[in-house]
């Protein structure tokens, strides 16, 4: 469920969900966003 919500968030830039799900999704998406800021081969493979 988190991966589907993360994909929707990245594609549409906004989703509607509950507060509890949003808090869990934030823990899931924040590391991906931080890794994607580095444009290296390693960061692309990790994400």
Biopython code that builds the backbone (N, CA, C, O; Angstrom):
import numpy as np
from Bio.PDB.StructureBuilder import StructureBuilder

atoms = [
    (1, "UNK", "N", (0.826, -1.184, 0.000)),
    (1, "UNK", "CA", (0.000, 0.000, 0.000)),
    (1, "UNK", "C", (0.877, 1.258, 0.000)),
    (1, "UNK", "O", (0.565, 2.225, -0.695)),
    (2, "UNK", "N", (1.954, 1.253, 0.762)),
    (2, "UNK", "CA", (2.813, 2.436, 0.817)),
    (2, "UNK", "C", (3.479, 2.716, -0.522)),
    (2, "UNK", "O", (3.626, 3.874, -0.914)),
    (3, "UNK", "N", (3.879, 1.667, -1.223)),
    (3, "UNK", "CA", (4.532, 1.901, -2.511)),
    (3, "UNK", "C", (3.550, 2.477, -3.524)),
    (3, "UNK", "O", (3.925, 3.334, -4.325)),
    (4, "UNK", "N", (2.307, 2.022, -3.504)),
    (4, "UNK", "CA", (1.290, 2.582, -4.399)),
    (4, "UNK", "C", (1.014, 4.042, -4.069)),
    (4, "UNK", "O", (0.884, 4.876, -4.965)),
    (5, "UNK", "N", (0.925, 4.345, -2.787)),
    (5, "UNK", "CA", (0.683, 5.728, -2.383)),
    (5, "UNK", "C", (1.874, 6.609, -2.736)),
    (5, "UNK", "O", (1.699, 7.762, -3.130)),
    (6, "UNK", "N", (3.074, 6.078, -2.597)),
    (6, "UNK", "CA", (4.274, 6.841, -2.939)),
    (6, "UNK", "C", (4.307, 7.140, -4.432)),
    (6, "UNK", "O", (4.642, 8.255, -4.833)),
    (7, "UNK", "N", (3.964, 6.159, -5.252)),
    (7, "UNK", "CA", (3.922, 6.381, -6.701)),
    (7, "UNK", "C", (2.887, 7.442, -7.054)),
    (7, "UNK", "O", (3.150, 8.318, -7.878)),
    (8, "UNK", "N", (1.730, 7.368, -6.441)),
    (8, "UNK", "CA", (0.686, 8.358, -6.704)),
    (8, "UNK", "C", (1.126, 9.748, -6.267)),
    (8, "UNK", "O", (0.861, 10.732, -6.957)),
    (9, "UNK", "N", (1.793, 9.828, -5.134)),
    (9, "UNK", "CA", (2.266, 11.113, -4.630)),
    (9, "UNK", "C", (3.295, 11.720, -5.581)),
    (9, "UNK", "O", (3.252, 12.918, -5.862)),
    (10, "UNK", "N", (4.208, 10.905, -6.068)),
    (10, "UNK", "CA", (5.240, 11.403, -6.969)),
    (10, "UNK", "C", (4.641, 11.802, -8.311)),
    (10, "UNK", "O", (5.033, 12.820, -8.882)),
    (11, "UNK", "N", (3.701, 11.020, -8.822)),
    (11, "UNK", "CA", (3.089, 11.318, -10.118)),
    (11, "UNK", "C", (2.197, 12.552, -10.061)),
    (11, "UNK", "O", (2.270, 13.413, -10.937)),
    (12, "UNK", "N", (1.356, 12.641, -9.035)),
    (12, "UNK", "CA", (0.334, 13.686, -8.979)),
    (12, "UNK", "C", (0.690, 14.854, -8.063)),
    (12, "UNK", "O", (-0.011, 15.866, -8.049)),
    (13, "UNK", "N", (1.768, 14.722, -7.303)),
    (13, "UNK", "CA", (2.261, 15.749, -6.386)),
    (13, "UNK", "C", (1.340, 16.017, -5.202)),
    (13, "UNK", "O", (1.677, 16.830, -4.342)),
    (14, "UNK", "N", (0.211, 15.370, -5.136)),
    (14, "UNK", "CA", (-0.723, 15.564, -4.025)),
    (14, "UNK", "C", (-1.687, 14.380, -3.983)),
    (14, "UNK", "O", (-2.170, 13.925, -5.020)),
    (15, "UNK", "N", (-1.959, 13.892, -2.788)),
    (15, "UNK", "CA", (-2.952, 12.838, -2.609)),
    (15, "UNK", "C", (-3.795, 13.162, -1.382)),
    (15, "UNK", "O", (-3.393, 13.952, -0.528)),
    (16, "UNK", "N", (-4.955, 12.548, -1.308)),
    (16, "UNK", "CA", (-5.836, 12.711, -0.161)),
    (16, "UNK", "C", (-5.828, 11.410, 0.629)),
    (16, "UNK", "O", (-6.140, 10.347, 0.091)),
    (17, "UNK", "N", (-5.474, 11.497, 1.899)),
    (17, "UNK", "CA", (-5.387, 10.309, 2.744)),
    (17, "UNK", "C", (-5.573, 10.709, 4.204)),
    (17, "UNK", "O", (-5.739, 11.887, 4.521)),
    (18, "UNK", "N", (-5.545, 9.730, 5.073)),
    (18, "UNK", "CA", (-5.694, 10.008, 6.500)),
    (18, "UNK", "C", (-4.364, 10.474, 7.084)),
    (18, "UNK", "O", (-3.312, 10.316, 6.463)),
    (19, "UNK", "N", (-4.422, 11.040, 8.262)),
    (19, "UNK", "CA", (-3.213, 11.554, 8.917)),
    (19, "UNK", "C", (-2.256, 10.412, 9.253)),
    (19, "UNK", "O", (-1.046, 10.545, 9.069)),
    (20, "UNK", "N", (-2.782, 9.307, 9.738)),
    (20, "UNK", "CA", (-1.927, 8.176, 10.111)),
    (20, "UNK", "C", (-1.195, 7.610, 8.898)),
    (20, "UNK", "O", (-0.001, 7.317, 8.968)),
    (21, "UNK", "N", (-1.913, 7.459, 7.789)),
    (21, "UNK", "CA", (-1.278, 6.954, 6.569)),
    (21, "UNK", "C", (-0.261, 7.947, 6.039)),
    (21, "UNK", "O", (0.787, 7.550, 5.528)),
    (22, "UNK", "N", (-0.555, 9.222, 6.153)),
    (22, "UNK", "CA", (0.373, 10.248, 5.675)),
    (22, "UNK", "C", (1.667, 10.241, 6.474)),
    (22, "UNK", "O", (2.744, 10.437, 5.910)),
    (23, "UNK", "N", (1.577, 10.020, 7.770)),
    (23, "UNK", "CA", (2.779, 9.967, 8.607)),
    (23, "UNK", "C", (3.648, 8.774, 8.229)),
    (23, "UNK", "O", (4.872, 8.894, 8.169)),
    (24, "UNK", "N", (3.035, 7.636, 7.978)),
    (24, "UNK", "CA", (3.793, 6.455, 7.560)),
    (24, "UNK", "C", (4.373, 6.646, 6.166)),
    (24, "UNK", "O", (5.499, 6.230, 5.895)),
    (25, "UNK", "N", (3.612, 7.267, 5.291)),
    (25, "UNK", "CA", (4.084, 7.513, 3.930)),
    (25, "UNK", "C", (5.268, 8.466, 3.929)),
    (25, "UNK", "O", (6.184, 8.323, 3.119)),
    (26, "UNK", "N", (5.253, 9.419, 4.817)),
    (26, "UNK", "CA", (6.363, 10.369, 4.905)),
    (26, "UNK", "C", (7.662, 9.657, 5.261)),
    (26, "UNK", "O", (8.714, 9.964, 4.701)),
    (27, "UNK", "N", (7.591, 8.700, 6.196)),
    (27, "UNK", "CA", (8.775, 7.916, 6.562)),
    (27, "UNK", "C", (9.297, 7.114, 5.372)),
    (27, "UNK", "O", (10.495, 6.851, 5.272)),
    (28, "UNK", "N", (8.401, 6.729, 4.478)),
    (28, "UNK", "CA", (8.757, 5.919, 3.316)),
    (28, "UNK", "C", (9.323, 6.776, 2.183)),
    (28, "UNK", "O", (10.249, 6.349, 1.493)),
    (29, "UNK", "N", (8.779, 7.975, 1.984)),
    (29, "UNK", "CA", (9.129, 8.802, 0.826)),
    (29, "UNK", "C", (10.315, 9.723, 1.086)),
    (29, "UNK", "O", (11.099, 9.980, 0.173)),
    (30, "UNK", "N", (10.464, 10.220, 2.298)),
    (30, "UNK", "CA", (11.548, 11.170, 2.599)),
    (30, "UNK", "C", (12.926, 10.646, 2.192)),
    (30, "UNK", "O", (13.672, 11.382, 1.547)),
    (31, "UNK", "N", (13.298, 9.411, 2.535)),
    (31, "UNK", "CA", (14.618, 8.928, 2.106)),
    (31, "UNK", "C", (14.763, 8.858, 0.591)),
    (31, "UNK", "O", (15.845, 9.110, 0.061)),
    (32, "UNK", "N", (13.685, 8.520, -0.109)),
    (32, "UNK", "CA", (13.747, 8.473, -1.571)),
    (32, "UNK", "C", (13.998, 9.852, -2.154)),
    (32, "UNK", "O", (14.787, 10.002, -3.087)),
    (33, "UNK", "N", (13.341, 10.843, -1.617)),
    (33, "UNK", "CA", (13.511, 12.212, -2.105)),
    (33, "UNK", "C", (14.925, 12.698, -1.824)),
    (33, "UNK", "O", (15.551, 13.324, -2.680)),
    (34, "UNK", "N", (15.425, 12.417, -0.639)),
    (34, "UNK", "CA", (16.777, 12.852, -0.290)),
    (34, "UNK", "C", (17.828, 12.164, -1.148)),
    (34, "UNK", "O", (18.812, 12.790, -1.543)),
    (35, "UNK", "N", (17.632, 10.886, -1.440)),
    (35, "UNK", "CA", (18.588, 10.179, -2.296)),
    (35, "UNK", "C", (18.521, 10.667, -3.733)),
    (35, "UNK", "O", (19.537, 10.702, -4.426)),
    (36, "UNK", "N", (17.345, 11.039, -4.180)),
    (36, "UNK", "CA", (17.204, 11.463, -5.572)),
    (36, "UNK", "C", (17.829, 12.827, -5.828)),
    (36, "UNK", "O", (18.032, 13.200, -6.984)),
    (37, "UNK", "N", (18.137, 13.574, -4.787)),
    (37, "UNK", "CA", (18.790, 14.872, -4.970)),
    (37, "UNK", "C", (20.207, 14.705, -5.489)),
    (37, "UNK", "O", (20.699, 15.561, -6.225)),
    (38, "UNK", "N", (20.881, 13.604, -5.113)),
    (38, "UNK", "CA", (22.202, 13.303, -5.659)),
    (38, "UNK", "C", (22.015, 12.618, -7.005)),
    (38, "UNK", "O", (21.325, 11.604, -7.102)),
    (39, "UNK", "N", (22.624, 13.167, -8.029)),
    (39, "UNK", "CA", (22.483, 12.576, -9.354)),
    (39, "UNK", "C", (23.683, 11.672, -9.625)),
    (39, "UNK", "O", (24.528, 11.967, -10.471)),
    (40, "UNK", "N", (23.736, 10.570, -8.890)),
    (40, "UNK", "CA", (24.811, 9.611, -9.076)),
    (40, "UNK", "C", (24.217, 8.253, -9.438)),
    (40, "UNK", "O", (23.034, 7.999, -9.214)),
    (41, "UNK", "N", (25.037, 7.408, -9.986)),
    (41, "UNK", "CA", (24.588, 6.079, -10.363)),
    (41, "UNK", "C", (24.142, 5.288, -9.142)),
    (41, "UNK", "O", (23.139, 4.576, -9.188)),
    (42, "UNK", "N", (24.878, 5.412, -8.065)),
    (42, "UNK", "CA", (24.535, 4.675, -6.845)),
    (42, "UNK", "C", (23.165, 5.090, -6.306)),
    (42, "UNK", "O", (22.366, 4.233, -5.929)),
    (43, "UNK", "N", (22.891, 6.375, -6.267)),
    (43, "UNK", "CA", (21.606, 6.829, -5.723)),
    (43, "UNK", "C", (20.442, 6.404, -6.617)),
    (43, "UNK", "O", (19.350, 6.134, -6.117)),
    (44, "UNK", "N", (20.661, 6.342, -7.925)),
    (44, "UNK", "CA", (19.598, 5.877, -8.822)),
    (44, "UNK", "C", (19.306, 4.402, -8.599)),
    (44, "UNK", "O", (18.149, 3.984, -8.637)),
    (45, "UNK", "N", (20.339, 3.617, -8.370)),
    (45, "UNK", "CA", (20.135, 2.185, -8.160)),
    (45, "UNK", "C", (19.461, 1.908, -6.825)),
    (45, "UNK", "O", (18.650, 0.986, -6.723)),
    (46, "UNK", "N", (19.777, 2.678, -5.817)),
    (46, "UNK", "CA", (19.189, 2.481, -4.495)),
    (46, "UNK", "C", (17.705, 2.822, -4.517)),
    (46, "UNK", "O", (16.901, 2.116, -3.910)),
    (47, "UNK", "N", (17.337, 3.881, -5.199)),
    (47, "UNK", "CA", (15.932, 4.289, -5.262)),
    (47, "UNK", "C", (15.179, 3.350, -6.156)),
    (47, "UNK", "O", (13.974, 3.514, -6.349)),
]
sb = StructureBuilder()
sb.init_structure("model")
sb.init_model(0)
sb.init_chain("A")
sb.init_seg("    ")
for serial, (resi, resn, name, xyz) in enumerate(atoms, 1):
    if name == "N":
        sb.init_residue(resn, " ", resi, " ")
    sb.init_atom(name, np.array(xyz, "f"), 0.0, 1.0, " ", f" {name:<3s}", serial, name[0])
structure = sb.get_structure()
